Amino acid sequence: MPHADQSPTQTNRPLSGRTKATFGSVQFFRQLILTMLFIVLPLSLVALVTLSILFVQMQADLQGQINKLHTEMNALMALHPGLDETAEPSPAAALELTTDTSLGQANYQGNGSQHPTEIVSLNADLTVDSVAGSVQNPTPVPAKLAYLTFDDGPSPRTTEILDVLDAYQVKATFFVTNPALEDYPEIARDLVARGHAIGLHTASHRYNDIYQSVDLFISDITENFSLIEKVTGVAPSVLRFPGGSVNAYNEDIAADLIEAVAEHGYTYFDWNCASGDAVGQSISKSKIVENVHKSRQGKNSLVILFHDSMGKKTTVQALPEVIEDLRADGYEFAALAPDSVPVRFANIPG
């Protein structure tokens, strides 16, 4: 019988346990929110970590480009001190170029003629007389000579450059890296077949890695040498340091790097005339032409810095006008060779 206090129609309800949430109830939305938080929070954390990693990588890449541009601008400032006579140059920017084009160099053919000797001394004891004594049988040379050099290729842009050079019957020098060489081996073979010089520009082109120590740099260059020889059949002996022989990344070991490079039989080349195309794709054709024209003033022997990576469309566009301007001013052209006396940045720290 029902208890006295309980009506006959009252049913017993459980005293414990959860009541099932019905759609639209407060409990339903509470559970929905908690479920979404468990899903969204981990995904948000993963996205945040991924974005942070990408940001750090982009920041490092950007800093590398800025430092590379800074190095080239320092070189330009050193070549044209009148641009900012009040500036206090950094050790890496204190580049002193000493040039003598009165000497000849024997047994070098460039476009059918010998080239003038340009000496940039790293040693205050090196004099014109001491160098002259080491040059056997000086021969007549052109009054003006320009070496066109291209860094960071090869790429499909290199082929366009080769076609321009062929049209003007000009020989040039290409300093190549392993990633580009692996992507476009046929272009590297083509530039060699067309009579141009190919040189070392490191396997990785990673400033932070190659300039940590002399051993790491030489190891990287050895990889670069091996791939160039394998792809083209040429054993390269001319070299360009990424960023130049003295830059913000290597200034503490620059002298040791230069000594090690010489011990391994490589001749390195800096530049004394810059196109400015390292700034990226934003530079115009006319600005490149203007940069070369201004940078070459007062120099009879030029080593001109260009780049032939894929983004350098305006470099290709500017090249005919650059060649015509140089030729109109009496310059002849040649590719760099191991026996060329190179333009070098001086005042090595330490």
C-alpha positions as CSV (number, residue, x, y, z in Angstrom):
1,M,0.0,0.0,0.0
2,P,1.2,3.5,-0.6
3,H,2.8,5.3,2.3
4,A,0.5,7.6,4.2
5,D,2.4,10.7,2.9
6,Q,2.6,9.5,-0.7
7,S,-0.3,9.8,-3.1
8,P,-1.2,6.7,-5.0
9,T,-0.3,8.3,-8.3
10,Q,3.2,9.6,-7.4
11,T,6.1,7.8,-9.0
12,N,9.5,7.2,-7.5
13,R,12.3,9.3,-9.1
14,P,16.0,8.4,-8.9
15,L,17.9,10.2,-6.2
16,S,21.2,10.1,-8.1
17,G,22.5,10.1,-11.7
18,R,22.6,12.7,-14.5
19,T,19.6,13.8,-16.3
20,K,20.0,13.5,-20.1
21,A,20.4,17.0,-21.7
22,T,17.7,17.8,-24.1
23,F,18.3,19.9,-27.2
24,G,18.0,23.6,-26.4
25,S,18.4,23.1,-22.7
26,V,21.0,25.0,-20.6
27,Q,22.8,21.7,-20.0
28,F,22.9,20.9,-23.7
29,F,24.6,24.2,-24.5
30,R,27.0,23.8,-21.6
31,Q,28.1,20.4,-22.9
32,L,28.4,21.8,-26.4
33,I,30.6,24.7,-25.3
34,L,32.9,22.4,-23.4
35,T,33.2,20.0,-26.3
36,M,34.1,22.8,-28.7
37,L,36.7,24.1,-26.2
38,F,38.3,20.7,-26.1
39,I,38.5,20.7,-29.9
40,V,39.3,24.3,-30.6
41,L,41.9,24.9,-28.0
42,P,44.4,22.2,-29.1
43,L,43.9,23.2,-32.7
44,S,44.6,26.8,-31.8
45,L,47.7,25.9,-30.0
46,V,49.0,23.9,-32.9
47,A,48.2,26.8,-35.3
48,L,50.0,29.3,-33.0
49,V,53.1,27.1,-32.7
50,T,53.2,26.6,-36.5
51,L,52.8,30.4,-37.1
52,S,55.5,31.1,-34.6
53,I,57.9,28.8,-36.4
54,L,57.1,30.3,-39.8
55,F,57.5,33.8,-38.4
56,V,61.0,32.9,-37.0
57,Q,62.0,31.4,-40.3
58,M,60.7,34.4,-42.3
59,Q,62.5,36.7,-39.8
60,A,65.8,34.9,-40.3
61,D,65.4,34.9,-44.1
62,L,64.6,38.6,-44.1
63,Q,67.6,39.3,-41.8
64,G,69.8,37.4,-44.1
65,Q,68.7,39.5,-47.1
66,I,69.1,42.7,-45.1
67,N,72.6,41.7,-44.1
68,K,73.5,40.8,-47.7
69,L,72.2,44.1,-49.0
70,H,74.0,45.9,-46.2
71,T,77.2,44.3,-47.2
72,E,76.9,45.4,-50.8
73,M,75.9,48.9,-49.8
74,N,79.0,49.1,-47.6
75,A,81.0,48.0,-50.5
76,L,79.5,50.7,-52.7
77,M,80.0,53.3,-49.9
78,A,83.7,52.3,-49.7
79,L,84.1,52.6,-53.5
80,H,82.4,56.1,-53.4
81,P,83.4,57.7,-50.1
82,G,82.0,61.0,-51.2
83,L,78.5,59.7,-50.9
84,D,78.7,60.0,-47.1
85,E,81.9,61.6,-45.9
86,T,80.7,61.9,-42.3
87,A,79.9,58.2,-41.8
88,E,82.0,56.1,-39.5
89,P,82.6,52.9,-41.5
90,S,82.3,49.5,-39.7
91,P,85.3,47.1,-40.0
92,A,83.4,45.1,-42.7
93,A,82.7,48.3,-44.6
94,A,86.2,49.7,-44.5
95,L,87.2,48.4,-47.9
96,E,90.2,50.1,-49.4
97,L,90.7,49.4,-53.1
98,T,94.1,50.1,-54.7
99,T,94.2,49.8,-58.4
100,D,97.0,49.8,-61.0
101,T,96.1,49.3,-64.6
102,S,99.5,50.1,-65.9
103,L,100.7,46.5,-65.7
104,G,100.0,43.8,-68.3
105,Q,99.4,40.1,-67.7
106,A,100.7,37.4,-70.0
107,N,99.0,34.4,-71.5
108,Y,95.4,35.4,-70.9
109,Q,92.9,35.6,-73.8
110,G,89.6,37.4,-73.4
111,N,87.7,38.1,-76.5
112,G,90.9,37.8,-78.4
113,S,93.0,40.2,-76.3
114,Q,94.9,40.3,-73.0
115,H,93.5,42.2,-70.1
116,P,94.9,44.9,-67.8
117,T,96.0,44.0,-64.3
118,E,94.0,45.3,-61.4
119,I,95.6,44.9,-58.0
120,V,93.7,45.3,-54.7
121,S,96.2,44.9,-51.9
122,L,95.4,43.1,-48.7
123,N,99.0,43.7,-47.6
124,A,100.5,47.2,-47.1
125,D,103.9,45.7,-48.1
126,L,102.7,44.7,-51.5
127,T,103.9,47.3,-53.9
128,V,103.5,47.9,-57.6
129,D,107.1,47.1,-58.1
130,S,107.0,43.8,-56.3
131,V,104.0,42.7,-58.4
132,A,105.6,43.9,-61.6
133,G,108.6,41.7,-60.9
134,S,106.3,38.7,-60.8
135,V,104.6,39.3,-64.1
136,Q,106.6,37.8,-66.9
137,N,106.7,39.4,-70.4
138,P,104.0,42.0,-70.0
139,T,102.0,42.4,-73.2
140,P,99.9,45.2,-74.7
141,V,96.4,45.4,-73.1
142,P,93.2,47.2,-73.7
143,A,92.8,50.5,-71.9
144,K,89.5,49.5,-70.4
145,L,88.2,46.0,-69.5
146,A,84.9,44.9,-67.9
147,Y,84.2,41.5,-66.3
148,L,80.5,40.8,-66.0
149,T,79.8,38.4,-63.2
150,F,76.5,36.7,-62.1
151,D,75.8,35.1,-58.7
152,D,73.3,32.6,-57.4
153,G,72.4,30.7,-60.6
154,P,71.8,28.9,-62.7
155,S,68.1,29.4,-63.5
156,P,66.0,29.8,-66.6
157,R,66.9,33.5,-66.3
158,T,70.5,32.5,-67.0
159,T,69.5,31.2,-70.4
160,E,68.1,34.6,-71.2
161,I,71.3,36.3,-70.1
162,L,73.4,33.8,-72.2
163,D,71.3,34.8,-75.3
164,V,72.0,38.5,-74.6
165,L,75.7,37.8,-74.2
166,D,75.8,35.8,-77.4
167,A,74.1,38.6,-79.3
168,Y,76.8,41.0,-78.1
169,Q,79.7,38.5,-78.4
170,V,80.5,39.0,-74.7
171,K,81.9,36.4,-72.3
172,A,81.1,36.4,-68.6
173,T,81.5,34.5,-65.3
174,F,78.8,32.7,-63.4
175,F,79.2,31.8,-59.7
176,V,76.8,29.0,-59.0
177,T,75.3,27.2,-56.0
178,N,74.3,23.6,-55.5
179,P,70.5,23.9,-55.2
180,A,70.4,25.9,-58.4
181,L,72.8,23.5,-60.1
182,E,70.8,20.5,-59.1
183,D,67.6,22.1,-60.5
184,Y,69.1,23.2,-63.8
185,P,72.2,21.1,-64.6
186,E,71.6,21.5,-68.4
187,I,71.8,25.3,-68.1
188,A,75.2,25.0,-66.3
189,R,76.4,22.7,-69.1
190,D,75.1,25.2,-71.7
191,L,76.9,28.2,-70.2
192,V,80.2,26.3,-70.2
193,A,79.5,25.1,-73.8
194,R,79.0,28.7,-74.9
195,G,82.5,29.6,-73.6
196,H,81.7,31.3,-70.3
197,A,83.5,30.7,-67.0
198,I,81.9,28.9,-64.1
199,G,82.9,29.4,-60.5
200,L,82.2,28.4,-56.9
201,H,79.6,30.3,-54.8
202,T,79.2,27.6,-52.0
203,A,76.9,24.6,-52.0
204,S,74.3,25.9,-49.5
205,H,74.7,29.7,-49.7
206,R,73.5,29.8,-46.0
207,Y,75.5,32.6,-44.4
208,N,74.8,31.5,-40.8
209,D,76.2,28.0,-41.6
210,I,79.1,28.5,-43.9
211,Y,80.7,31.4,-41.9
212,Q,80.6,29.6,-38.5
213,S,84.2,28.4,-39.1
214,V,86.8,27.9,-41.7
215,D,86.4,24.2,-41.7
216,L,82.6,24.5,-42.4
217,F,83.3,26.9,-45.2
218,I,85.9,24.7,-46.9
219,S,83.6,21.6,-46.4
220,D,80.8,23.5,-48.1
221,I,83.0,24.7,-51.0
222,T,84.3,21.2,-51.5
223,E,80.7,20.0,-52.0
224,N,80.2,22.9,-54.5
225,F,83.3,22.0,-56.4
226,S,82.4,18.3,-56.6
227,L,78.9,19.0,-58.0
228,I,80.2,21.5,-60.6
229,E,82.8,19.1,-61.8
230,K,80.2,16.2,-61.9
231,V,77.6,18.3,-63.9
232,T,79.9,20.2,-66.3
233,G,83.2,18.3,-66.4
234,V,84.9,21.5,-65.4
235,A,87.1,21.7,-62.3
236,P,86.4,25.3,-61.1
237,S,89.2,27.3,-59.5
238,V,87.6,30.8,-59.3
239,L,85.4,31.6,-56.3
240,R,83.2,34.3,-54.9
241,F,82.3,34.5,-51.2
242,P,78.6,35.0,-50.6
243,G,78.4,38.6,-49.5
244,G,82.0,39.2,-50.5
245,S,85.2,38.2,-48.8
246,V,84.5,40.6,-45.8
247,N,80.9,40.8,-44.6
248,A,78.8,41.1,-41.5
249,Y,78.8,37.3,-41.1
250,N,82.5,36.5,-41.5
251,E,84.5,39.5,-40.4
252,D,86.0,37.7,-37.4
253,I,87.4,34.9,-39.6
254,A,87.8,36.7,-42.9
255,A,91.6,36.6,-43.0
256,D,91.6,32.9,-42.1
257,L,89.0,32.1,-44.7
258,I,91.1,33.9,-47.4
259,E,94.2,32.0,-46.4
260,A,92.4,28.7,-46.5
261,V,90.9,29.4,-49.9
262,A,94.3,30.1,-51.3
263,E,95.7,26.9,-49.7
264,H,93.1,24.9,-51.5
265,G,94.0,26.4,-54.9
266,Y,91.1,28.8,-55.4
267,T,91.3,32.4,-56.6
268,Y,88.5,34.5,-55.1
269,F,87.0,37.6,-56.7
270,D,85.1,40.5,-55.0
271,W,83.7,43.3,-57.1
272,N,84.3,47.1,-57.6
273,C,81.1,47.9,-59.5
274,A,77.6,46.8,-58.4
275,S,74.4,46.7,-60.3
276,G,72.3,46.8,-57.1
277,D,70.0,44.0,-58.3
278,A,70.5,42.2,-55.0
279,V,67.6,44.2,-53.5
280,G,65.1,41.9,-55.2
281,Q,62.6,42.2,-57.9
282,S,61.6,45.7,-57.1
283,I,64.6,47.4,-58.7
284,S,63.9,48.8,-62.2
285,K,65.9,48.3,-65.4
286,S,66.8,52.0,-65.5
287,K,68.1,51.9,-62.0
288,I,70.4,49.0,-62.7
289,V,71.8,50.8,-65.8
290,E,72.3,54.0,-63.7
291,N,74.0,52.1,-60.8
292,V,76.5,50.5,-63.2
293,H,77.2,53.8,-65.0
294,K,77.8,55.7,-61.7
295,S,79.7,52.9,-60.0
296,R,82.2,52.5,-62.9
297,Q,83.3,56.1,-63.0
298,G,87.1,56.5,-62.7
299,K,87.9,52.8,-63.2
300,N,89.6,51.3,-66.2
301,S,89.1,47.7,-65.0
302,L,85.7,46.6,-63.7
303,V,84.4,43.5,-61.9
304,I,80.6,44.0,-62.1
305,L,78.3,42.2,-59.8
306,F,74.9,41.0,-61.1
307,H,72.6,38.1,-60.1
308,D,71.0,35.5,-62.3
309,S,68.5,33.8,-60.0
310,M,64.9,33.5,-61.3
311,G,63.6,36.8,-59.8
312,K,66.1,38.9,-61.7
313,K,64.0,39.8,-64.7
314,T,65.1,43.5,-64.8
315,T,68.7,42.4,-64.8
316,V,68.1,40.7,-68.1
317,Q,66.3,43.7,-69.4
318,A,69.1,46.1,-68.4
319,L,72.0,44.0,-69.7
320,P,71.9,45.1,-73.3
321,E,72.0,48.8,-72.3
322,V,74.7,48.2,-69.8
323,I,76.9,46.4,-72.4
324,E,76.2,49.1,-75.0
325,D,77.1,51.9,-72.5
326,L,80.3,50.2,-71.5
327,R,81.3,49.5,-75.1
328,A,80.6,53.0,-76.1
329,D,83.0,54.2,-73.4
330,G,85.7,52.0,-74.7
331,Y,85.5,48.9,-72.5
332,E,86.2,45.4,-73.8
333,F,84.9,42.3,-72.1
334,A,86.3,39.0,-70.8
335,A,85.6,36.1,-68.4
336,L,87.5,35.8,-65.2
337,A,90.3,33.2,-65.1
338,P,92.5,31.8,-62.4
339,D,95.5,33.9,-63.5
340,S,93.5,37.1,-63.4
341,V,94.7,39.5,-60.6
342,P,91.4,40.0,-58.8
343,V,89.6,42.9,-57.3
344,R,89.5,42.3,-53.5
345,F,88.1,44.0,-50.5
346,A,90.9,45.1,-48.3
347,N,91.5,46.1,-44.6
348,I,90.7,42.6,-43.3
349,P,89.9,42.8,-39.6
350,G,92.5,41.2,-37.3
